[in-house]
Amino acid sequence: METMSRENVVRFLQSELPSLCRDDHHGEAGYALPPASLALLVECVKRLQVRRVFEFGSGQSTREFLAAGCQVTVVEDSEAWLAETSATLDPGQRERFAPHRLPLRRVWLEGAPLQSWVLPEAALAALRDAELVLVDSPAWPPFREHALTLALEHSRGALIVVDDANIPTVQRFCRRLADQNRATHFHTSMDHGLLFLCPTGSGAVDLHRPLIETLKAWRRYFLARGL
């Protein structure tokens, strides 16, 4: 592909990406992205010629994106995790790395509380400029609904990827938001599950959820506080 454009991303999702996925591959359990999923994301970067990446969360994926030559902006709530990621980077990679260590806060989304980030303008500018957005945090996957809405609102031309999409709650809100906003999307069940979305790039983002899902979101919020 010669350039990163919505048309090319849609074509990639519909024709190339399915052949790259191994839905019979389940990887290992844990927080980190398994090697097969990392390799798939790097292949997406190469085929779409992605230059700018925004990540909700940091870790091995950050190192892989930087190794592929991308500029990478991350938001991370864990100081220790971010320090561990930064410690492995060489000087050239650090020049292309923009970390934002931000605490998780209670935010409201369509009548329900979640723990997520309030992004400063510098992070929002990077999110608007991103060509690929990876949503792999907060650690409690149901809270990623807010991060996904931020991506849909600000990254209109990007390829958006949500990890842990095999979790029913995550898969439901990903598919709902994709369908409501006519975003081309593709789900692979390999490893923890990755759901890929490409927004339409125009119009207001429809974030509404059914009442039953709002009630479930309230329940998950209080369950998460007990973890």
BELBELWO-V247646 format. One record per backbone hydrogen bond with DSSP energy under -1.0 kcal/mol. CO is the residue of the C=O (numbers start at 1). NH is the residue of the N-H. If there is no record, write none. Layout:
co = (CO,CO)
nh = (NH,NH)
This chain:
co = (5,6,7,8,9,10,11,12,17,22,25,34,35,36,37,38,39,40,41,42,43,44,45,51,52,52,53,54,55,56,59,60,61,62,63,64,65,66,71,72,73,74,75,76,78,79,80,81,82,83,85,86,90,91,93,94,96,98,100,105,107,109,112,114,116,120,121,122,123,124,125,131,132,133,134,135,139,140,141,142,143,144,145,146,147,148,149,150,151,155,159,160,161,162,164,167,168,169,170,171,172,173,174,175,176,177,178,179,184,186,188,190,192,193,194,195,196,197,198,210,211,212,213,214,215,216,217,218,219,220,221,224)
nh = (9,10,11,12,13,14,15,17,20,25,191,38,39,40,41,42,43,44,45,46,47,48,50,71,131,132,73,134,75,136,63,64,65,66,67,68,70,69,53,98,55,100,57,102,82,83,84,85,86,87,88,89,94,95,96,97,72,74,76,116,114,112,109,107,105,124,125,126,127,128,129,159,54,161,56,163,141,143,144,145,146,148,149,150,151,152,153,154,155,158,133,197,135,195,167,171,172,173,174,175,176,177,178,179,180,181,183,182,198,196,194,193,166,165,188,162,186,160,184,214,215,216,217,218,219,220,221,222,223,224,225,227)
